[in-house]
Amino acid sequence: MALQESGTVYADLKGKVAIVTGAGRREGLGAAIVRRLAEEGARVVIHDLGRTKGDMAPQHGVGLVDELEQVAQDVRALGAEA
């Protein structure tokens, strides 16, 4: 999708809620998506697996609670709700 002249991708996300799974790693793709949606005016719900047992998910791909909270703080710093 091409950017509009205003620099936004979506027409209007104010008042909309976006649920993003896999957003618990601050430097991950999910967190980047969360920040962009917040910049566009959406309220975001951030989710990640947290801890896993066994081979359910690779350790490098699982965000921990502290890191997930940092993503939420980044969103709040943008003036959005997380």
C-alpha positions in Angstrom: 0.0 0.0 0.0 1.5 3.3 -1.0 1.8 6.2 1.4 -0.6 9.0 1.0 0.5 12.6 0.8 -0.2 13.1 4.5 2.4 10.4 5.3 -0.1 8.0 6.8 -0.8 4.6 5.5 -4.3 4.3 6.9 -7.1 6.9 6.5 -8.0 7.2 10.2 -7.2 4.8 13.0 -8.3 7.1 15.8 -10.7 5.3 18.1 -9.8 1.9 16.5 -8.2 -0.9 18.5 -5.4 -3.0 17.1 -4.4 -6.4 18.6 -0.8 -7.3 17.8 0.5 -10.7 18.8 4.2 -11.4 19.0 5.0 -7.8 20.1 6.9 -8.6 23.3 10.4 -8.0 22.0 11.3 -4.4 21.9 13.5 -4.7 18.9 11.1 -7.1 17.1 8.9 -6.7 14.1 5.7 -6.9 16.2 6.9 -4.0 18.4 7.6 -1.9 15.3 4.1 -2.6 14.0 2.7 -1.6 17.4 4.6 1.7 17.4 3.4 2.5 13.8 -0.2 1.7 14.6 0.1 4.0 17.7 1.6 6.7 15.6 -1.4 6.4 13.3 -3.8 6.9 16.2 -4.8 3.4 17.1 -5.1 2.1 20.7 -3.1 -1.1 20.8 -3.3 -4.4 22.7 0.2 -5.9 23.0 0.6 -9.7 23.3 3.4 -12.2 23.4 3.8 -15.8 24.7 6.1 -14.9 27.5 7.7 -18.0 28.9 7.3 -21.3 27.1 7.8 -24.9 28.1 9.8 -27.2 26.0 10.1 -26.6 22.3 6.9 -24.6 21.9 8.8 -21.5 20.6 12.4 -20.6 20.1 13.9 -18.8 23.1 15.1 -15.9 20.9 11.5 -15.3 19.7 9.7 -15.0 23.0 9.3 -11.7 24.7 9.5 -11.5 28.5 7.1 -9.4 30.7 9.7 -6.7 31.3 10.4 -6.2 27.6 6.7 -6.2 26.8 6.1 -3.5 29.4 8.9 -1.5 27.7 7.0 -1.8 24.4 3.9 -0.5 26.2 5.9 2.4 27.7 7.2 3.3 24.2 3.6 3.4 22.9 2.5 5.6 25.9 5.4 7.9 25.2 3.9 8.5 21.7 0.7 9.7 23.5 -1.2 6.5 22.6 -2.9 4.0 24.8 -1.5 0.5 25.3 
